[in-house]
Amino acid sequence: MEVGRGHAAAAAAALGQALEIDPKLKGEAGSLGGMLEAIGQAQAAAASGGWPEARALADLWLEAGSGEGALEAITRFLTRGPGLTDEDQHDFHFALDTALSIATPPSASNLFAALARQPLYARRRPLLQRICALLDAGADEPAELPAAEEMRLLGGSTALALAGAGRRRAAITMLGAMSLAFHKAQ
């Protein structure tokens, strides 16, 4: 359960307690212990690395079945990492959308606010601020959605965050507008 929440240290402690209670679990616990060890090593690498290290950590969390852990790794990178580069951008959005399709961050607007602080997104800050306001609004009304043309890069992530927050009508409206504005391949 702790792994699903993205809590590696708590999961390792629970695993240790379970093994003390029932040593017969050792064989089954081996793969989980190995995964937790790999996550711990990846967390150490991600703490001082760039996007590739943060992506490796997010991928490990996704393999463990924790979208929350992956989103936490992504958010931590955005707030503490060296920053995204042009080369990272496509891969970053793929990882973000994958994690958002599995889990909803505790505050999606915090995730987009962290993205707005990235130098690579400086010219998109007004749009990201509007997305944050949209995510913070409680009603499931699509009336205040940004134009589809503005949302080429961030539309899918925004729609996934809206859907995860229970705002399915707004998410569907956004995806519908994007499907009309862009060719399927885009």
Beta strands, then each sheet from edge to edge (+ up, - down):
end
